[in-house]
Amino acid sequence: MIPHVVCFGEVLWDVFPSHKKIGGAPLNVTLRLNSFGINAKIISSIANDQNGRELLEYMSENKLDTSTVQINDQFRTGCVNVTLDEKGSATYEIAYPVAWDKIQLTDKSIERVKASDAFIFGSLACRDEISKNTLLELLSYAKFKVFDVNLRAPYYSMALLLDLMKKADFIKCNDEELKEICIDLSCSQEKMEDQIEFLSKETRTDKICVTKGKDGAILLYNDHIYYSKSYPVEVVDTVGAGDSFLAGLISKILFEENPKEALEYACAIGGLIASKKGANPKLTNEEILEFRKKSF
């Protein structure tokens, strides 16, 4: 049976110095999940402007159901100015307010979340009260809640993060985010495994994944710790790599793969994306298999 997933939050344009690319973590995850055979849909909002129309066209071309992508006549479609350093690492300047800050609660969205096997959300969608309140309401209907921490200063507070983590069944963050959260929660542990155990107890969540860039990733899953090395690549840019990592991990978990296999697969996907331009390059199963054979 094909799993159903709903992603919630931003759809936007990543604007680079020389070009623009469609992105937004929830949309990136949705697109990648669909490519892995998951029935994934997105709840978001765009404007009736050129950028919004191009986004809708792109989603339709990629066979995404857009029936829960709302059209807002008062706010523009979201854009993010992306700057890459010499290593390809990205920093972001995120326009506010935009259409995805104003996602409304609808009966259609509630029905979709109720029918899903997993509901994926991030912290950025909570920077505006309208989208935040919609998210909090939808979380009450979700069976399996996946929180992609994805911190973007200044659009979060520790009180909000802790509340969202306590509501989640699965938490994903990177090593820098884990360190920041643990410092704010007065965790004295220095080893990452101990920090993860601390966070698990604080949030009552027994599924936590932490990515470590070139050092791979670590996964707490039902009281067991799993590790994966990274796959060596020449980094082009890191935009969307974490989103595709999450999509790979959740897709394998929903298909009931072994957690270690799921983690190694996710690391391969993240590495492949980092070796390509933009957040949503096409990947084939053959390319993924060949990459994994060569790299490990």
N, C-alpha and C positions, 0 to 999 in steps of 0.2 A: 504494500500500500504506500502511495506517495505521500510523504509528510507535507503539511501545510504550515507556512510560516508567515507572520505579519511583521513588517518593520515599520517603525514610527519615527518621524522627524524630518530633517532637512533634505531637500533636493535643491541643487544650486549649480552655478557655474564656477569652476576653479579658473581664475584668470591669471595666466602667466605673463611674463613680460612680452612674449612674442605671439601668444595664442591663448585660446580658452578651451577648457575641457569640462564636460558634464561630470558632476560629482555630488558630494554630500555622503557622509558615512552610511546612513540608512539606505540610500539608493544604491551605493556601491555594493553593500551586502546583499540587497535584494537581487540585483543583476547577477552577482556571482552565484548565489544560491540557486537561481533558476538554471544557470549553466551546469550545475551539478545534479540536476534532476529533481530539485525541490520545487514545490508549488509555492512560490514566494510572491507576496503582494506588499504594497507600501501605502501608508497613510501619511499624506503630506498636503502642502498647499503651494500654489504658484500664482503668478499674476497673469492677467490677459495682456501680456506684452510680448515683444519679439523673443526674449529669452525664455519666457514661459511656453510659448508656442513651439519653439525648437526643442524644449525639454519634453513636451508631450509627444512630439513627433518621434523623438529618439526613443522614448519608452515604448511607443507603439511599434516601432521598427524592431525593437528587442522583445516584442511579444509580452510586455508587462501589462497587466490589468490596471487601467488608470481610473477606475470608477470611484476610488477613495482618494484621488488626488484632487483637492478642492481648488476652485478658481476664486481668487481674491481680487476685487476691483479697487481696493484702497491702497494696497502695498505692492511694491515691485517684487519681481522674482529675485531670489537670493543670489548674491555673488560673493566670492572670496578672492582676495588678492593673495596669490601664492608667491613666495620668494624661496628660491633654492640656494643653499650654500654650496661650496666647492665639492662637498661629499654627496650632494643630492638630497640632503635632509631639508624638509620643508618647514617654513613658518607661515602663519596665516593671519590675514587681516579680514575680519568677517563683518560685512555690512549689517547694520541694525537700525530700525526694524524692517523686516521684509515679510513676504507672504507666509513663509513656513513658521514664523513666530506666532501666527494667528490661526492655527489649526483648530477647527471647531469639532465638538463632539457631535456625532451623528449616529442614527440608528444603524446605518450601513456599516460604520466602523465598529460599533459594538458587536454586531453579528459576525463580522469577519474575525475579530479577536476571539470571540467565543468558540468559533469553529476551527481555530488554529491549534497546531501542536506546540508551537513556540512563538513568543512575542519578543522581538528584539528592539531595544531602545537605548538611547544615550543621554548624557547629561546636558548637551548643548541645547536640546529642544526645550529645556526648562528655563531658558534665560528670559522668556516672556510669560506672564501669568496665564495668558489664554492657552497657549500650547501646553504649558505645564499642567494646568488643571485638566485639560483633555487627557493628557498622558496618565495622570494619577487615577482618573476615572477608568480608563481602559485597562490599567493594571489589575483592577479588581475583577476583571473578567478573564484574565489570561491563565492558562494552565501551567505553562513553563516560561518563566520570565528571565530573559537574558539581558544583563546590563553591561553595555560596552561603555566603560567609564569615559574615555576619550576627552580628557580635560582640555578646555580652551579658555585660557584666562582672558578677560576677568569674569567669565560667564558661569561661575559656580561658587558655592559655599560648602564648607565641610558639613554643615547641618543638612543641606540638601543631599549631598553625596551619601551620607550615612543613612538617611531615610530611604533613598533609592536602593542602596545595597541591601538593606534589611528587607525590602520588598522583593528582591531578586532571588531566583533559584540558582543562577549562574552569573558569576562576575568575571569580566575580562578587562585587564588593564595592562599597561607596560610597566617596566621596572621603575622608571622615574615617578610614575603616578602612584605605584605602591609605596614607594619611599615617602612621598609627600603625604599620603593618607596616613601612614603609620606614624609619622612625626606629629601630625595634627591630633592623632588619637592617643598620643603619649606612649607609644609602643617603644620599649627599650631594647627589643631584639635587633640583632644585626644581621643574622643569617636570613636569606630570603625565605627559606622553608619555614623558619620560625615566625617570620612576619606574616606569611600566608596563613599559618595556623592561628595566629593572633586575630587576623582579620576574619577568618572563618568563625571564630568564637564570638567576636564582636557583632557580626552581622547574621549569625545563625545560618550561614550559607556553606554547604559542604562541597561546592563546585566552584573553584576559582582558578583562572588561568592567567599567567603573567608572561608577557613576551619580553625578551631580553636583546632584541636587535641581532647583532652578529653572533651572540652567544646562545641563540635558540629560544626555548620556552620551557616553562614548568607548569604542570597542571595538578591541582588537587581535585580528586574525583572520588567521592564517597570514601573518604578516609585514606586513600592511597595517593602517593606522590609519583608522578610520571615526568620524564625528562625527554627533551629532544634537542639535538644539536641543530644549528642553522645549516642551510645549504649554501655553499660558497657561490656568490655571484658578483658580477661587476655592477654596482648600483648605478642606475640611471636617475631615478628619483623614487622617493619613498611614499609618494602620494597614493593612498588607497591600499598599500600593502597590508596594513593592519586590518582593514575591512575585509579583504579577501582571505586573510588568515582566519578571521572569525567565521566567515562563511564556510571555509573548508572544515574547520573544527566542528561547527554545529551540524553541518550536513552529515558528517561521519557519525556523530553522536546520535542524530535522529534516525540514521540507518542502522544503529546499534552496533557500530564497529567497536573493537577494543580501544579503550581510551588512549593507549600509547600509540597505536596506529593512527588514530584520529589526530593526535598532536603532531606526529611526524608528517602526516599529510598536510596539515595546516601550515607547518613551517616551510614545506616545499612550495605551497601556493604563495605564501608571503614572499619568499625569495624570488620566485618567478616574476611576480608583479613588480618588485623592486628593480628587476633587471630590464624593465620596459618603461616606455613613456606613458604617463597618465594613470588614472585610477582604474580604468576598465578595459584594458587590452584583452583581446580574445585569447582563450586558452583551449587547447584540445586535450582530450584524454590521452592521446598518443604523446603529445608534448610533455604532459605531466609525468607519465610513466617513464619516458626517456630521460627526463631531467632527474628523476629520483634514482634511476639506475646509474647514471653517470656520477651523481653527487655523493652517494653513500656507499 
